[in-house]
């Protein structure tokens, strides 16, 4: 599954966000490095939500931060609305930032504990001198109300006076107040109670419709991702293994890793034996010294000699459904002009 390739990419004109051959390396001692993201490519059309899923340590959050240029990727291309973000730096990158924002995993620590809610949400408008002070305050009230926070009761309070769910609503308000084109949601519900998660997911859908947002939704919970995504991309050890519409990917997973992740989703039924389905075994290989060829081969029951020798490339298995595997669970579809 540890694959590369660009067969799944649409034309550049069809995508608001286009990521090609993204590489993010981190130093790991003398002459060593961690390949956190290795040649990942995907695109997101305007108004779409792309769900990015995988085990902890697969590189999905690093991918989201690399899109934000936090920090910039080691290599690769990140184009937003036709603008190459990796080619921007200094004042030019700063000027582009209102157009793409991020919602962080921990809502409480992502908010300045010394500032009031009104100041936190208004800060992007103040930095960019958007509107008069009165217009900014009115916009803060409108946005807070749209995310379900009473602006009169909350404006002069500080983050520690709110629950995790309320803080995440405030984080969403801060992210949308500059009216960005793209928002990276880095596991925005994983730190919240299950009862609050549905509220935040519904809120994100409402804000997407209200502000015309395009979302990259990073999560490890496949059940959550299916409900909010127009496309789902599965990552493993820094590589993309499968991407497609959620209904097709969940009903007919083409990659053994995707099938194992789906089998691990708990079923809320006491009559169902949780050990009935085969689960993924083995340990995640070290990203410092990943396996040759397919990075998933050391945990794959279908692995053969070819998997150790060559990295699989993306190939089509259905409409909008692609997999990077030498021996996929679904039969590849021959595309016109491709042999």
GURO-661336 format. One record per residue: residue number from 1; x, y, z of N, C-alpha, C in turn. Coordinates in steps of 0.2 Angstrom, whole numbers, padded with zeros to 4 digits. Layout:
N
SITE   num     n.X     n.Y     n.Z    ca.X    ca.Y    ca.Z     c.X     c.Y     c.Z
SITE   NUM       X       Y       Z       X       Y       Z       X       Y       Z
...
//
This chain:
339
SITE   num     n.X     n.Y     n.Z    ca.X    ca.Y    ca.Z     c.X     c.Y     c.Z
SITE     1    0004   -0006    0000    0000    0000    0000    0004    0006    0000
SITE     2    0010    0005    0002    0014    0011    0003    0016    0013   -0004
SITE     3    0012    0017   -0007    0012    0019   -0014    0013    0026   -0016
SITE     4    0014    0027   -0022    0015    0034   -0025    0011    0034   -0031
SITE     5    0012    0039   -0036    0008    0040   -0042    0003    0045   -0042
SITE     6    0001    0047   -0048   -0004    0053   -0048   -0010    0051   -0053
SITE     7   -0011    0045   -0054   -0017    0043   -0058   -0023    0045   -0055
SITE     8   -0024    0046   -0048   -0030    0048   -0045   -0031    0056   -0045
SITE     9   -0026    0060   -0048   -0027    0067   -0048   -0031    0069   -0054
SITE    10   -0036    0074   -0052   -0039    0077   -0058   -0035    0083   -0061
SITE    11   -0038    0086   -0066   -0035    0092   -0069   -0034    0097   -0064
SITE    12   -0028    0101   -0065   -0027    0107   -0060   -0033    0112   -0060
SITE    13   -0036    0112   -0065   -0042    0117   -0065   -0048    0115   -0061
SITE    14   -0048    0108   -0060   -0054    0106   -0056   -0053    0106   -0049
SITE    15   -0047    0108   -0046   -0045    0107   -0039   -0044    0114   -0036
SITE    16   -0047    0115   -0030   -0045    0121   -0026   -0038    0120   -0023
SITE    17   -0037    0114   -0020   -0031    0112   -0017   -0028    0106   -0021
SITE    18   -0021    0107   -0023   -0018    0101   -0026   -0011    0100   -0023
SITE    19   -0010    0094   -0020   -0004    0092   -0017   -0001    0087   -0021
SITE    20    0005    0088   -0023    0009    0083   -0027    0016    0082   -0024
SITE    21    0017    0075   -0024    0024    0072   -0022    0026    0076   -0015
SITE    22    0022    0077   -0010    0023    0080   -0004    0028    0076    0000
SITE    23    0033    0078    0002    0038    0075    0006    0040    0079    0013
SITE    24    0039    0076    0019    0041    0080    0025    0046    0075    0029
SITE    25    0052    0077    0029    0057    0074    0033    0059    0078    0039
SITE    26    0061    0074    0045    0063    0077    0051    0070    0074    0053
SITE    27    0075    0078    0055    0081    0075    0057    0080    0070    0063
SITE    28    0084    0065    0063    0084    0060    0068    0091    0057    0070
SITE    29    0095    0062    0072    0101    0060    0074    0106    0061    0068
SITE    30    0112    0059    0069    0118    0060    0064    0116    0056    0058
SITE    31    0115    0060    0052    0114    0057    0046    0108    0052    0045
SITE    32    0103    0054    0049    0097    0050    0049    0091    0054    0049
SITE    33    0086    0052    0046    0080    0056    0046    0074    0052    0046
SITE    34    0068    0055    0049    0062    0052    0049    0058    0054    0043
SITE    35    0056    0050    0039    0052    0051    0033    0044    0051    0035
SITE    36    0042    0057    0038    0035    0057    0040    0030    0057    0035
SITE    37    0031    0060    0029    0027    0060    0023    0031    0059    0017
SITE    38    0029    0054    0013    0034    0052    0007    0030    0052    0001
SITE    39    0031    0057   -0003    0028    0057   -0010    0020    0056   -0010
SITE    40    0017    0060   -0006    0009    0060   -0005    0006    0065   -0010
SITE    41    0001    0063   -0014   -0002    0067   -0019   -0010    0066   -0018
SITE    42   -0013    0072   -0018   -0021    0072   -0018   -0023    0079   -0020
SITE    43   -0029    0079   -0022   -0032    0086   -0023   -0039    0086   -0020
SITE    44   -0042    0092   -0019   -0048    0093   -0016   -0052    0099   -0020
SITE    45   -0057    0097   -0023   -0061    0102   -0027   -0065    0107   -0022
SITE    46   -0066    0113   -0025   -0069    0118   -0021   -0076    0116   -0018
SITE    47   -0077    0117   -0012   -0083    0114   -0008   -0083    0107   -0006
SITE    48   -0078    0103   -0007   -0077    0096   -0005   -0074    0096    0002
SITE    49   -0075    0090    0005   -0072    0088    0011   -0068    0082    0010
SITE    50   -0062    0082    0011   -0057    0076    0010   -0056    0074    0017
SITE    51   -0058    0067    0018   -0056    0064    0025   -0049    0061    0024
SITE    52   -0045    0062    0029   -0038    0059    0029   -0037    0055    0035
SITE    53   -0037    0048    0034   -0037    0044    0039   -0031    0039    0039
SITE    54   -0030    0036    0045   -0025    0031    0046   -0023    0030    0053
SITE    55   -0018    0026    0055   -0016    0024    0062   -0012    0030    0064
SITE    56   -0011    0031    0071   -0007    0036    0074    0000    0035    0071
SITE    57    0003    0040    0069    0010    0040    0066    0010    0039    0059
SITE    58    0004    0039    0055    0005    0038    0048    0006    0044    0044
SITE    59    0006    0050    0047    0008    0056    0044    0003    0061    0042
SITE    60   -0003    0059    0044   -0009    0063    0042   -0009    0070    0045
SITE    61   -0008    0071    0051   -0007    0078    0054   -0001    0081    0051
SITE    62    0004    0078    0050    0010    0081    0047    0008    0084    0040
SITE    63    0004    0080    0036    0002    0082    0030   -0002    0088    0030
SITE    64   -0007    0089    0035   -0011    0095    0036   -0007    0101    0038
SITE    65   -0002    0100    0042    0003    0105    0044    0007    0108    0038
SITE    66    0009    0103    0034    0014    0105    0028    0010    0109    0023
SITE    67    0003    0107    0023   -0001    0111    0018   -0001    0119    0021
SITE    68   -0002    0119    0028   -0002    0126    0031    0005    0129    0031
SITE    69    0010    0125    0028    0017    0128    0029    0020    0129    0036
SITE    70    0018    0124    0040    0019    0124    0047    0023    0117    0049
SITE    71    0029    0116    0048    0033    0120    0044    0032    0118    0036
SITE    72    0036    0122    0032    0035    0120    0025    0038    0113    0023
SITE    73    0035    0110    0018    0037    0103    0017    0045    0103    0014
SITE    74    0048    0097    0015    0055    0096    0012    0055    0097    0005
SITE    75    0050    0094    0002    0049    0094   -0006    0042    0093   -0008
SITE    76    0041    0095   -0014    0034    0094   -0016    0030    0100   -0018
SITE    77    0024    0100   -0020    0020    0106   -0022    0014    0106   -0018
SITE    78    0012    0112   -0016    0006    0113   -0013    0003    0119   -0016
SITE    79   -0003    0118   -0020   -0006    0124   -0024   -0013    0125   -0021
SITE    80   -0014    0131   -0020   -0021    0133   -0017   -0023    0139   -0022
SITE    81   -0029    0137   -0025   -0032    0142   -0030   -0027    0144   -0035
SITE    82   -0022    0139   -0037   -0017    0141   -0043   -0011    0144   -0040
SITE    83   -0010    0146   -0033   -0005    0149   -0030    0000    0143   -0027
SITE    84    0006    0143   -0029    0011    0138   -0026    0013    0141   -0019
SITE    85    0010    0138   -0014    0012    0140   -0007    0019    0139   -0005
SITE    86    0022    0133   -0008    0029    0132   -0006    0034    0137   -0009
SITE    87    0032    0141   -0014    0036    0146   -0017    0035    0153   -0013
SITE    88    0031    0153   -0008    0030    0159   -0004    0034    0159    0002
SITE    89    0036    0165    0004    0040    0165    0011    0039    0173    0013
SITE    90    0040    0174    0020    0040    0180    0022    0034    0184    0022
SITE    91    0034    0190    0019    0028    0194    0019    0023    0191    0014
SITE    92    0025    0188    0008    0020    0185    0004    0016    0179    0006
SITE    93    0020    0175    0010    0016    0169    0013    0011    0172    0019
SITE    94    0014    0177    0022    0009    0180    0028    0003    0183    0024
SITE    95    0004    0186    0019   -0002    0189    0015   -0007    0184    0013
SITE    96   -0004    0178    0012   -0009    0173    0009   -0013    0169    0015
SITE    97   -0010    0170    0021   -0013    0165    0026   -0020    0166    0028
SITE    98   -0023    0172    0027   -0030    0173    0028   -0035    0168    0024
SITE    99   -0032    0166    0018   -0036    0161    0014   -0036    0154    0016
SITE   100   -0032    0152    0021   -0032    0145    0023   -0030    0145    0030
SITE   101   -0034    0142    0034   -0034    0142    0041   -0034    0135    0044
SITE   102   -0033    0134    0050   -0033    0127    0053   -0036    0127    0060
SITE   103   -0040    0121    0061   -0043    0120    0068   -0039    0115    0071
SITE   104   -0036    0116    0077   -0031    0111    0080   -0035    0106    0084
SITE   105   -0031    0101    0086   -0034    0095    0089   -0036    0097    0096
SITE   106   -0032    0100    0100   -0034    0102    0107   -0036    0109    0107
SITE   107   -0043    0110    0108   -0046    0116    0107   -0044    0121    0113
SITE   108   -0043    0118    0119   -0041    0123    0125   -0034    0126    0124
SITE   109   -0029    0122    0122   -0022    0124    0122   -0021    0128    0116
SITE   110   -0026    0128    0111   -0025    0132    0105   -0027    0139    0106
SITE   111   -0030    0140    0111   -0033    0147    0113   -0029    0151    0118
SITE   112   -0027    0157    0117   -0023    0161    0122   -0027    0162    0128
SITE   113   -0024    0159    0134   -0027    0159    0140   -0028    0166    0143
SITE   114   -0024    0171    0141   -0024    0177    0144   -0028    0182    0141
SITE   115   -0031    0180    0135   -0036    0185    0131   -0043    0182    0132
SITE   116   -0047    0187    0131   -0055    0186    0131   -0057    0183    0124
SITE   117   -0062    0179    0125   -0065    0176    0119   -0066    0181    0113
SITE   118   -0068    0187    0114   -0069    0192    0109   -0063    0194    0106
SITE   119   -0058    0195    0110   -0051    0197    0108   -0048    0191    0103
SITE   120   -0049    0185    0106   -0046    0179    0102   -0049    0179    0095
SITE   121   -0056    0180    0094   -0059    0179    0088   -0058    0185    0084
SITE   122   -0057    0191    0087   -0056    0197    0083   -0049    0198    0080
SITE   123   -0044    0194    0084   -0037    0196    0082   -0036    0195    0075
SITE   124   -0038    0190    0071   -0036    0190    0064   -0039    0196    0060
SITE   125   -0045    0199    0062   -0047    0205    0059   -0043    0211    0061
SITE   126   -0040    0211    0067   -0036    0217    0069   -0030    0217    0066
SITE   127   -0027    0211    0065   -0020    0210    0062   -0020    0213    0055
SITE   128   -0026    0211    0051   -0026    0213    0044   -0030    0220    0043
SITE   129   -0032    0223    0049   -0035    0229    0048   -0041    0229    0044
SITE   130   -0045    0224    0045   -0051    0223    0041   -0057    0226    0044
SITE   131   -0060    0232    0042   -0066    0235    0044   -0064    0240    0050
SITE   132   -0069    0244    0052   -0068    0248    0058   -0068    0244    0064
SITE   133   -0066    0247    0070   -0067    0243    0076   -0074    0241    0078
SITE   134   -0079    0245    0076   -0086    0244    0077   -0088    0238    0072
SITE   135   -0086    0238    0066   -0088    0233    0061   -0085    0226    0063
SITE   136   -0078    0226    0066   -0075    0220    0068   -0079    0217    0074
SITE   137   -0081    0221    0079   -0084    0219    0085   -0091    0216    0083
SITE   138   -0095    0219    0078   -0101    0216    0075   -0100    0209    0072
SITE   139   -0094    0209    0068   -0093    0203    0065   -0091    0197    0070
SITE   140   -0088    0199    0075   -0086    0194    0080   -0093    0191    0083
SITE   141   -0097    0196    0085   -0104    0194    0088   -0108    0189    0083
SITE   142   -0108    0191    0076   -0111    0187    0072   -0108    0180    0071
SITE   143   -0102    0179    0071   -0098    0173    0070   -0099    0169    0076
SITE   144   -0098    0172    0082   -0099    0168    0088   -0106    0165    0088
SITE   145   -0111    0169    0087   -0118    0167    0087   -0119    0161    0082
SITE   146   -0116    0161    0076   -0117    0156    0071   -0114    0150    0073
SITE   147   -0109    0150    0078   -0106    0143    0080   -0109    0141    0087
SITE   148   -0115    0145    0089   -0118    0142    0095   -0116    0145    0101
SITE   149   -0112    0150    0101   -0109    0153    0107   -0112    0160    0108
SITE   150   -0115    0161    0114   -0119    0167    0115   -0114    0173    0116
SITE   151   -0113    0178    0111   -0108    0183    0111   -0109    0187    0118
SITE   152   -0115    0189    0120   -0115    0193    0126   -0112    0190    0132
SITE   153   -0114    0183    0133   -0111    0180    0139   -0104    0178    0138
SITE   154   -0101    0177    0132   -0095    0174    0132   -0089    0179    0130
SITE   155   -0091    0185    0127   -0086    0189    0125   -0081    0191    0129
SITE   156   -0082    0193    0136   -0077    0195    0140   -0074    0189    0145
SITE   157   -0076    0183    0143   -0074    0178    0147   -0067    0175    0144
SITE   158   -0064    0171    0148   -0057    0168    0145   -0058    0160    0144
SITE   159   -0054    0157    0140   -0055    0150    0138   -0056    0145    0143
SITE   160   -0052    0146    0149   -0053    0141    0155   -0060    0141    0158
SITE   161   -0064    0146    0156   -0071    0146    0159   -0076    0142    0154
SITE   162   -0073    0139    0149   -0077    0135    0145   -0076    0128    0144
SITE   163   -0080    0124    0142   -0079    0117    0141   -0075    0116    0135
SITE   164   -0073    0109    0134   -0069    0108    0128   -0073    0109    0121
SITE   165   -0079    0107    0122   -0084    0108    0116   -0085    0115    0114
SITE   166   -0086    0119    0120   -0087    0127    0118   -0080    0130    0116
SITE   167   -0074    0127    0118   -0068    0130    0116   -0067    0128    0108
SITE   168   -0069    0122    0106   -0069    0121    0099   -0073    0125    0095
SITE   169   -0079    0127    0098   -0083    0131    0094   -0080    0138    0093
SITE   170   -0077    0140    0098   -0073    0147    0098   -0067    0146    0093
SITE   171   -0064    0140    0093   -0059    0139    0088   -0061    0140    0081
SITE   172   -0067    0137    0080   -0070    0137    0073   -0072    0144    0071
SITE   173   -0075    0148    0076   -0076    0155    0074   -0070    0159    0072
SITE   174   -0064    0157    0076   -0058    0161    0074   -0056    0159    0067
SITE   175   -0057    0153    0065   -0054    0150    0059   -0058    0153    0053
SITE   176   -0065    0154    0054   -0069    0156    0048   -0070    0164    0048
SITE   177   -0067    0168    0053   -0069    0175    0053   -0065    0178    0047
SITE   178   -0060    0176    0045   -0057    0179    0039   -0060    0177    0032
SITE   179   -0065    0172    0033   -0068    0170    0027   -0063    0166    0022
SITE   180   -0060    0161    0025   -0054    0157    0021   -0058    0153    0015
SITE   181   -0054    0151    0011   -0056    0146    0006   -0055    0139    0008
SITE   182   -0050    0138    0012   -0048    0131    0014   -0047    0131    0022
SITE   183   -0050    0126    0025   -0049    0125    0032   -0046    0118    0033
SITE   184   -0040    0117    0037   -0038    0110    0039   -0040    0109    0046
SITE   185   -0044    0103    0046   -0047    0101    0053   -0042    0096    0055
SITE   186   -0038    0097    0060   -0034    0092    0063   -0037    0088    0069
SITE   187   -0040    0083    0067   -0044    0079    0072   -0048    0083    0077
SITE   188   -0052    0087    0075   -0056    0092    0079   -0060    0089    0084
SITE   189   -0062    0083    0084   -0067    0080    0089   -0064    0075    0093
SITE   190   -0057    0073    0092   -0054    0067    0095   -0054    0069    0103
SITE   191   -0053    0075    0105   -0052    0077    0112   -0059    0078    0115
SITE   192   -0064    0077    0112   -0071    0079    0115   -0075    0073    0117
SITE   193   -0079    0073    0121   -0084    0068    0123   -0088    0066    0117
SITE   194   -0090    0060    0117   -0094    0057    0111   -0100    0061    0110
SITE   195   -0103    0063    0116   -0110    0067    0115   -0109    0074    0112
SITE   196   -0103    0076    0112   -0101    0083    0110   -0099    0082    0102
SITE   197   -0096    0077    0101   -0093    0076    0094   -0098    0077    0089
SITE   198   -0104    0074    0089   -0109    0075    0084   -0111    0082    0083
SITE   199   -0111    0086    0089   -0113    0093    0088   -0108    0097    0084
SITE   200   -0101    0095    0086   -0096    0099    0082   -0096    0097    0075
SITE   201   -0097    0091    0073   -0097    0088    0066   -0103    0092    0063
SITE   202   -0109    0092    0066   -0115    0095    0063   -0113    0103    0062
SITE   203   -0110    0106    0066   -0108    0113    0066   -0103    0114    0060
SITE   204   -0098    0110    0059   -0094    0110    0053   -0097    0110    0047
SITE   205   -0102    0105    0046   -0106    0105    0040   -0110    0111    0039
SITE   206   -0113    0114    0045   -0117    0120    0044   -0112    0126    0042
SITE   207   -0106    0127    0045   -0102    0132    0043   -0099    0131    0036
SITE   208   -0098    0125    0034   -0096    0124    0027   -0101    0126    0022
SITE   209   -0107    0125    0023   -0113    0128    0019   -0113    0135    0019
SITE   210   -0113    0138    0025   -0114    0145    0026   -0108    0149    0023
SITE   211   -0102    0147    0024   -0096    0151    0021   -0093    0148    0015
SITE   212   -0096    0143    0012   -0093    0140    0006   -0086    0137    0007
SITE   213   -0085    0133    0012   -0078    0131    0014   -0076    0125    0010
SITE   214   -0070    0124    0010   -0067    0117    0007   -0063    0115    0013
SITE   215   -0064    0108    0015   -0061    0106    0021   -0057    0100    0020
SITE   216   -0051    0099    0023   -0047    0093    0024   -0048    0091    0031
SITE   217   -0051    0085    0032   -0053    0083    0039   -0049    0077    0041
SITE   218   -0044    0078    0045   -0039    0073    0048   -0042    0070    0054
SITE   219   -0042    0063    0053   -0045    0059    0059   -0042    0052    0059
SITE   220   -0043    0049    0064   -0042    0041    0064   -0048    0037    0065
SITE   221   -0054    0040    0066   -0060    0037    0067   -0063    0037    0060
SITE   222   -0063    0031    0057   -0066    0030    0050   -0074    0031    0050
SITE   223   -0077    0029    0056   -0084    0030    0056   -0086    0038    0056
SITE   224   -0082    0042    0059   -0083    0049    0059   -0082    0052    0052
SITE   225   -0076    0050    0049   -0074    0052    0043   -0080    0051    0037
SITE   226   -0083    0045    0037   -0087    0043    0032   -0093    0048    0032
SITE   227   -0095    0051    0038   -0101    0055    0038   -0100    0062    0036
SITE   228   -0094    0064    0036   -0092    0071    0034   -0089    0072    0027
SITE   229   -0086    0067    0024   -0082    0067    0019   -0085    0066    0012
SITE   230   -0083    0069    0007   -0085    0068    0000   -0080    0063   -0003
SITE   231   -0074    0063   -0001   -0069    0058   -0003   -0065    0056    0004
SITE   232   -0062    0050    0004   -0058    0048    0009   -0051    0045    0007
SITE   233   -0046    0048    0010   -0039    0045    0008   -0036    0042    0014
SITE   234   -0033    0036    0013   -0031    0032    0018   -0023    0032    0018
SITE   235   -0020    0033    0024   -0012    0034    0024   -0010    0028    0028
SITE   236   -0004    0026    0027    0000    0022    0031    0008    0023    0030
SITE   237    0011    0025    0036    0018    0026    0037    0020    0031    0031
SITE   238    0017    0036    0031    0019    0042    0027    0017    0041    0019
SITE   239    0013    0036    0018    0011    0035    0011    0004    0035    0010
SITE   240    0002    0036    0004   -0006    0036    0002   -0007    0029   -0001
SITE   241   -0012    0025    0002   -0013    0018    0000   -0020    0018   -0004
SITE   242   -0025    0022   -0002   -0031    0021   -0006   -0035    0028   -0005
SITE   243   -0039    0030   -0010   -0043    0036   -0010   -0049    0034   -0015
SITE   244   -0055    0037   -0012   -0061    0036   -0016   -0067    0039   -0012
SITE   245   -0073    0038   -0015   -0079    0040   -0012   -0080    0036   -0006
SITE   246   -0083    0039   -0001   -0084    0035    0006   -0088    0029    0005
SITE   247   -0093    0029    0001   -0098    0023    0001   -0094    0018   -0003
SITE   248   -0091    0019   -0008   -0087    0014   -0012   -0081    0011   -0007
SITE   249   -0078    0016   -0004   -0072    0013   -0001   -0074    0009    0005
SITE   250   -0079    0011    0009   -0081    0007    0015   -0085    0001    0013
SITE   251   -0088    0001    0007   -0092   -0005    0005   -0087   -0010    0002
SITE   252   -0082   -0008   -0002   -0078   -0012   -0006   -0071   -0010   -0005
SITE   253   -0068   -0010    0001   -0061   -0008    0001   -0056   -0012   -0003
SITE   254   -0052   -0009   -0007   -0047   -0012   -0012   -0041   -0013   -0009
SITE   255   -0039   -0010   -0003   -0032   -0012    0000   -0033   -0016    0006
SITE   256   -0029   -0020    0008   -0029   -0024    0014   -0029   -0020    0020
SITE   257   -0025   -0015    0020   -0025   -0010    0026   -0031   -0007    0027
SITE   258   -0034   -0004    0022   -0041   -0001    0023   -0046   -0006    0025
SITE   259   -0046   -0012    0023   -0051   -0018    0025   -0049   -0019    0033
SITE   260   -0043   -0019    0035   -0042   -0020    0042   -0044   -0015    0046
SITE   261   -0043   -0009    0044   -0046   -0003    0048   -0053   -0003    0049
SITE   262   -0057   -0005    0043   -0064   -0005    0043   -0066   -0011    0048
SITE   263   -0063   -0017    0048   -0064   -0022    0052   -0063   -0020    0060
SITE   264   -0059   -0015    0061   -0058   -0014    0068   -0063   -0009    0071
SITE   265   -0068   -0006    0067   -0073   -0002    0069   -0078   -0005    0074
SITE   266   -0078   -0003    0080   -0083   -0007    0085   -0090   -0006    0083
SITE   267   -0094   -0012    0083   -0101   -0012    0082   -0105   -0012    0088
SITE   268   -0109   -0007    0089   -0113   -0006    0095   -0119   -0011    0096
SITE   269   -0117   -0017    0096   -0122   -0023    0097   -0118   -0028    0101
SITE   270   -0121   -0030    0107   -0118   -0035    0111   -0118   -0042    0108
SITE   271   -0123   -0043    0103   -0123   -0050    0100   -0117   -0051    0095
SITE   272   -0114   -0046    0093   -0108   -0046    0088   -0102   -0048    0092
SITE   273   -0098   -0053    0089   -0092   -0055    0092   -0087   -0050    0090
SITE   274   -0083   -0046    0094   -0078   -0042    0092   -0072   -0045    0089
SITE   275   -0071   -0051    0090   -0065   -0055    0088   -0067   -0059    0081
SITE   276   -0073   -0058    0079   -0075   -0062    0073   -0071   -0060    0067
SITE   277   -0070   -0054    0066   -0066   -0051    0060   -0059   -0051    0061
SITE   278   -0055   -0053    0056   -0048   -0053    0056   -0045   -0045    0057
SITE   279   -0041   -0044    0062   -0038   -0038    0064   -0031   -0038    0062
SITE   280   -0029   -0031    0061   -0022   -0030    0059   -0017   -0032    0064
SITE   281   -0012   -0036    0063   -0007   -0038    0068   -0001   -0035    0066
SITE   282    0004   -0036    0071    0011   -0034    0070    0012   -0027    0072
SITE   283    0018   -0024    0072    0019   -0017    0074    0021   -0013    0068
SITE   284    0019   -0007    0069    0021   -0002    0064    0028   -0001    0063
SITE   285    0031   -0002    0057    0038   -0002    0056    0041    0005    0058
SITE   286    0047    0006    0059    0050    0012    0060    0051    0017    0054
SITE   287    0048    0023    0055    0049    0027    0049    0056    0029    0047
SITE   288    0061    0028    0052    0068    0030    0051    0070    0024    0046
SITE   289    0068    0018    0046    0070    0013    0042    0064    0009    0039
SITE   290    0060    0012    0035    0054    0009    0032    0056    0003    0028
SITE   291    0051   -0002    0027    0052   -0008    0023    0053   -0006    0015
SITE   292    0057   -0010    0012    0058   -0008    0005    0051   -0010    0001
SITE   293    0051   -0007   -0005    0045   -0008   -0009    0038   -0005   -0006
SITE   294    0034   -0010   -0005    0028   -0008   -0001    0029   -0008    0006
SITE   295    0027   -0002    0010    0029   -0001    0017    0024   -0005    0021
SITE   296    0019   -0008    0018    0014   -0012    0022    0015   -0019    0022
SITE   297    0020   -0021    0018    0021   -0028    0016    0022   -0032    0022
SITE   298    0026   -0029    0027    0028   -0033    0033    0022   -0035    0038
SITE   299    0016   -0032    0036    0010   -0034    0040    0004   -0036    0036
SITE   300    0006   -0038    0029    0001   -0040    0025    0001   -0047    0023
SITE   301   -0005   -0050    0024   -0006   -0057    0022   -0005   -0059    0015
SITE   302   -0006   -0054    0010   -0006   -0055    0003    0001   -0053    0000
SITE   303    0006   -0051    0004    0012   -0049    0002    0016   -0055   -0002
SITE   304    0019   -0053   -0007    0023   -0058   -0011    0030   -0055   -0013
SITE   305    0034   -0058   -0016    0041   -0055   -0018    0041   -0049   -0021
SITE   306    0036   -0048   -0026    0036   -0041   -0029    0035   -0035   -0024
SITE   307    0031   -0037   -0019    0030   -0031   -0014    0036   -0028   -0011
SITE   308    0041   -0033   -0010    0048   -0030   -0007    0052   -0027   -0012
SITE   309    0051   -0028   -0019    0055   -0026   -0024    0053   -0019   -0027
SITE   310    0046   -0018   -0027    0044   -0012   -0031    0038   -0009   -0027
SITE   311    0039   -0002   -0027    0033    0002   -0024    0027    0002   -0028
SITE   312    0021    0000   -0026    0015    0000   -0030    0013    0007   -0032
SITE   313    0010    0008   -0037    0008    0014   -0040    0000    0015   -0040
SITE   314   -0003    0020   -0039   -0010    0021   -0039   -0013    0018   -0046
SITE   315   -0018    0014   -0045   -0022    0012   -0051   -0030    0012   -0049
SITE   316   -0033    0012   -0054   -0041    0013   -0054   -0044    0007   -0052
SITE   317   -0049    0007   -0048   -0053    0001   -0046   -0060    0002   -0047
SITE   318   -0062    0008   -0048   -0069    0010   -0048   -0069    0018   -0050
SITE   319   -0075    0020   -0050   -0076    0027   -0052   -0074    0032   -0046
SITE   320   -0068    0035   -0048   -0065    0040   -0043   -0062    0036   -0037
SITE   321   -0061    0029   -0038   -0058    0025   -0033   -0052    0022   -0035
SITE   322   -0046    0024   -0031   -0040    0022   -0033   -0036    0018   -0027
SITE   323   -0031    0014   -0029   -0028    0010   -0024   -0021    0009   -0026
SITE   324   -0016    0009   -0021   -0009    0008   -0023   -0007    0001   -0019
SITE   325   -0008   -0004   -0023   -0007   -0011   -0021   -0005   -0015   -0027
SITE   326    0000   -0020   -0026    0001   -0025   -0031   -0004   -0030   -0032
SITE   327   -0007   -0032   -0026   -0012   -0037   -0026   -0019   -0035   -0022
SITE   328   -0022   -0030   -0026   -0028   -0027   -0022   -0034   -0032   -0021
SITE   329   -0038   -0030   -0017   -0044   -0034   -0015   -0049   -0033   -0021
SITE   330   -0049   -0028   -0024   -0054   -0026   -0030   -0050   -0027   -0036
SITE   331   -0053   -0029   -0042   -0049   -0030   -0048   -0048   -0023   -0051
SITE   332   -0042   -0021   -0053   -0041   -0014   -0056   -0045   -0013   -0063
SITE   333   -0047   -0007   -0064   -0050   -0006   -0071   -0045   -0003   -0076
SITE   334   -0045   -0006   -0082   -0041   -0003   -0087   -0043    0004   -0089
SITE   335   -0039    0009   -0089   -0041    0016   -0092   -0039    0016   -0099
SITE   336   -0043    0020   -0103   -0041    0021   -0110   -0034    0024   -0111
SITE   337   -0031    0021   -0115   -0024    0023   -0117   -0019    0021   -0112
SITE   338   -0021    0017   -0107   -0016    0014   -0102   -0016    0007   -0102
SITE   339   -0009    0004   -0103   -0008   -0003   -0104   -0004   -0006   -0098
//
